[in-house]
Amino acid sequence: MSGFSFATRVIEEVDIQSRVVELGQAIARDYQNRDPLFIVMLLGSVPFAADLARAVDIPSEIDFMALHRFGESGRIGIAMDLTTPVLDRNVLIVEDIVDTGLTLTVLRRMMADRGAASVATAALFDKTARRVTEVPIEYRGFEVGDEYLVGYGLDWEGLYRNLRSIWAVLDIEAFVADPRILSTALRSP
């Protein structure tokens, strides 16, 4: 693993790609003749969803949804809803990372209330240490620690989603002071 004093690479690109292929093969096997509907949670899940969809070699559809949280209460609202009905569909929610489990619990219940035939989750990263409520993750990529992660869809104030590997932020103060510190360091010879 390589790193800097303020961040370190924790998951290499090759490991991510290998795990995504494994997840795709498992989903294809489990959903044979079921034509799943992938619900991709915006924005962070896009890189994972694109690679995962290519690794699933059965007929499937993809739609997008965005949720947001309101204030201290943590109420969840829909920022962008699906265009595809989920009634009688086999829904597979695609998440970049699951931490407390609260948002995913609400989302799974929402899909069930809309009449989905089945609801499952594929999450590339799982922060089990932060779990507040138990929620199933049928297709899990990596269990990760409580560090702040960037790369492969995960961001810091909109930055770093495009990194091909996963980096753990070791010095939050340095990132707050200069959010472009990692990109500058990565470009240095």
C-alpha positions in Angstrom: 0.0 0.0 0.0 1.2 3.4 -0.8 0.4 6.6 0.9 1.2 10.1 2.2 1.1 11.5 5.7 -2.5 12.7 5.1 -3.9 9.7 3.2 -3.1 6.1 2.3 -4.3 3.8 -0.4 -6.2 1.0 1.2 -7.7 -0.9 -1.7 -6.0 -1.2 -5.1 -7.8 -0.9 -8.4 -7.0 -4.5 -9.4 -8.7 -5.8 -6.1 -11.8 -3.6 -6.7 -12.1 -4.9 -10.3 -11.7 -8.5 -9.3 -14.3 -8.2 -6.5 -16.8 -6.5 -8.8 -16.5 -9.3 -11.3 -17.1 -11.9 -8.5 -20.2 -10.0 -7.4 -21.4 -9.7 -10.9 -21.1 -13.5 -11.4 -22.9 -14.2 -8.2 -25.7 -11.8 -9.2 -26.0 -13.4 -12.7 -26.2 -16.8 -11.1 -28.8 -15.9 -8.5 -31.0 -13.8 -10.9 -30.9 -16.2 -13.9 -34.3 -15.8 -15.7 -35.4 -13.0 -13.3 -34.4 -9.9 -15.2 -33.3 -7.7 -12.2 -33.8 -4.0 -12.0 -30.7 -2.3 -10.7 -31.5 0.8 -8.8 -28.3 2.8 -8.7 -28.0 5.3 -5.8 -26.6 8.6 -7.0 -23.9 9.9 -7.1 -21.3 7.7 -5.5 -22.5 4.4 -6.8 -22.1 5.2 -10.5 -18.6 3.8 -11.1 -19.4 0.6 -9.1 -22.8 0.2 -10.9 -21.2 0.7 -14.4 -18.6 -2.0 -13.7 -21.1 -4.3 -12.0 -23.6 -4.1 -14.8 -21.0 -5.1 -17.3 -20.1 -8.1 -15.1 -23.7 -9.3 -15.0 -24.2 -11.2 -18.2 -28.0 -11.7 -18.0 -30.8 -9.4 -19.1 -31.3 -6.5 -16.7 -32.4 -2.9 -16.5 -30.8 0.1 -14.7 -32.5 3.1 -13.2 -31.2 5.9 -10.9 -32.4 7.4 -7.6 -31.1 10.0 -5.3 -32.0 10.5 -1.6 -31.2 13.2 0.8 -31.3 13.7 4.6 -33.0 16.6 6.3 -31.4 18.3 9.3 -30.8 16.8 12.7 -33.7 14.4 12.6 -32.2 12.5 9.7 -35.5 12.3 7.8 -34.9 10.9 4.4 -36.5 12.4 1.2 -36.4 11.7 -2.5 -34.2 14.1 -4.4 -34.6 12.2 -7.7 -37.1 9.3 -8.2 -37.1 6.3 -10.5 -38.7 6.4 -13.9 -39.1 2.6 -13.9 -42.0 1.0 -11.9 -40.8 -1.6 -9.4 -44.1 -3.4 -9.1 -43.4 -7.2 -9.4 -39.8 -6.6 -10.2 -36.7 -8.2 -8.7 -34.9 -5.0 -7.4 -31.2 -4.9 -6.7 -30.2 -1.7 -4.9 -26.6 -0.7 -5.8 -24.8 1.3 -3.1 -21.3 2.5 -3.0 -21.1 2.3 0.8 -23.3 1.4 3.7 -22.5 2.8 7.1 -25.3 3.3 9.7 -27.8 1.3 7.6 -30.6 3.8 8.2 -30.9 5.1 4.7 -30.7 1.6 3.2 -33.4 0.4 5.6 -35.7 3.1 4.4 -34.9 2.5 0.8 -35.5 -1.3 1.0 -38.8 -0.6 2.8 -39.7 1.9 0.1 -39.1 -0.7 -2.7 -41.2 -3.3 -0.8 -44.0 -0.8 -0.3 -44.0 -0.1 -4.1 -44.6 -3.8 -4.7 -41.2 -5.1 -5.7 -41.2 -8.9 -6.0 -37.9 -9.0 -4.2 -35.4 -6.5 -2.8 -31.6 -7.1 -2.4 -28.6 -4.9 -2.0 -25.2 -4.9 -3.6 -22.8 -2.6 -1.7 -19.1 -2.3 -2.6 -18.1 -1.0 0.8 -19.6 -1.9 4.2 -18.7 0.1 7.4 -20.1 -2.4 9.8 -18.5 -0.6 12.7 -20.9 2.4 12.2 -24.0 0.2 11.9 -26.9 1.6 13.9 -29.6 -0.7 12.5 -29.1 -4.2 11.0 -29.8 -4.3 7.3 -29.1 -7.1 4.9 -26.4 -6.7 2.3 -26.7 -9.7 0.0 -23.7 -8.8 -2.2 -20.9 -7.2 -0.2 -17.6 -6.1 -1.8 -15.3 -5.1 1.1 -15.8 -4.5 4.8 -13.9 -1.3 5.6 -12.9 0.5 8.8 -14.3 3.8 10.1 -11.8 6.0 8.1 -13.1 8.6 5.7 -12.6 7.0 2.3 -12.3 8.6 -1.2 -12.0 7.1 -4.7 -14.1 4.9 -7.0 -17.2 7.0 -6.4 -16.6 8.0 -2.9 -15.9 11.7 -2.5 -14.6 14.6 -0.4 -16.7 17.6 -1.2 -17.3 16.4 -4.7 -13.6 15.6 -5.3 -11.9 12.2 -5.9 -14.8 10.1 -7.2 -12.7 9.5 -10.3 -9.8 7.8 -8.4 -9.5 4.1 -9.4 -8.4 2.9 -6.0 -9.6 3.7 -2.5 -7.8 6.0 -0.2 -8.3 6.5 3.5 -8.0 10.1 4.8 -5.6 10.1 7.7 -5.6 13.8 8.4 -9.0 15.4 8.2 -7.7 18.8 9.1 -5.3 18.8 6.1 -8.2 17.9 3.8 -10.4 20.6 5.3 -7.6 23.2 4.9 -6.8 22.1 1.3 -9.3 19.7 -0.2 -7.1 19.3 -3.3 -4.1 18.1 -1.3 -4.4 14.4 -2.5 -4.8 15.3 -6.2 -1.7 17.5 -6.0 0.3 14.8 -4.3 -0.8 12.2 -6.8 0.5 14.4 -9.7 3.9 14.9 -8.1 6.7 12.7 -9.5 
